[in-house]
């Protein structure tokens, strides 16, 4: 891989939506990117208002679903955004979930076809990343994109992912946080966020590969599982947990605050100092 990795800084914010004002505040705190989750439509018309409100912040999708957003319109959106804001948008794509799509095919096959189309439409390899959990998709992400954006994983997964994709590929694992020292409250919030994923085979299988048991991944999820994928405690303890991903080989860690959109910027502000951002 000859081109440089994407530079999104060490930490970013992950959420299902962010307003331009929130993005401006997040940038001022020192975070390098906002990742917008869910499966946004191909038009990606929410990206420009965020970029217009900021000056250096990167925007990434986490992720565009290849089943609900065709490669051609997505590529058109990429080029539109790139023309207006060069170098500030990273296209994250993924296969979604077998349970949600009747057309679902083998992830590697489906992703390869979609990436072929992005190549055809001129979306640069180094300006796209792939949602990847298992070994085959992780390796594909390194070959055919800038790298991988794993979701709901642990620093142990990050270390394994780095081994699989090599030192030159970009690696940006998401991690959830709850700013409370009350373990019972944090686990309740974490379980609510995890509930849907406990029914999805790709996440369950990935957790099992990491050593979690059937009991751990059975609804509503064991304390051990919740504690592994949701960081809580003091801000210093949360920051230390997030930095474990960097120590394990991550380039960038998108931080998902679970306590609601109105708490997003205040929570990120509390974490900024311990994370070394200001």
C-alpha positions, 0 to 999 in steps of 0.5 A: 500500500503506497498511499498514506493512511487516513489521518483522523487523529487518535479519537473521534465521535461516533453516533447516529446523528450529529448536528453542525453545531455539535460537530463544531463543538467536537472539533473545538474539543480536539477530536479528529472526526465524527462517524455517523452510524446507521445506514444512511441513504446514498445521497449523503446530503447531511455531510456537507452541512457538517463540513461547512460548519467546521474547518479540519474535522473529518466526517466518516460513515459508519456505515453505508449499507451496500444493500440499501445504498447502490454503489453508483449513487454513493460514488456520485455523493462521494465525488460531490462532497470531495469537490466541495471539501477535498480530503475531509470525507471517508466512506465507510461501507459494510454488508449489514446483517444476514437477518435483515436482508433476504438478498444477503450473500457471502460478505466477502463476495458481496463486498468485493462486487461493491468495491469493484463498482466503487473502483469503476466509479473512481472512489479512491481506495484510500478514501474508503474503509470496510466494516470488518469483524471476521478474518476474511473481511478484515483481510479484504478491507486491507487489500481493497480499501484504506482499512477496517472499521470494526464495531462492538469489539474489544482491544483483544480483537483490535490486536488480532485485527492488526495482525491480520491486516498488517501495519500499513492498513488503517484500523478504527475500532468503535467503542461505547462509553457511559460516563458513570461510576455506577456499574449497575447503571452503566450495565443497564445502559449498555445492555439496552444498546447491545440488545439488537446485536445479541440477535445478529450472528456476525456479532455473536460469532465474533464474540465467540471467537474472542472467547465469550461463551454461549451464556455470555452472548445470550440475551441480555448479555453477561456482565463480562460481555457488557464490561468488555464492550462498554467502558464506564467508571471515572473519566480516567478509567474510561480514557485508559480503556479507550487507549487500550485500542491504540496500544493494541494497534488501532490508528483511531478510535471512534467513541460512542457516548450512550447517554443521549444526544444532549449529553454527547458534547458534555461527555466528550468534553469530560473525556477530552483532557484524559484522552490528551486532546486539550 
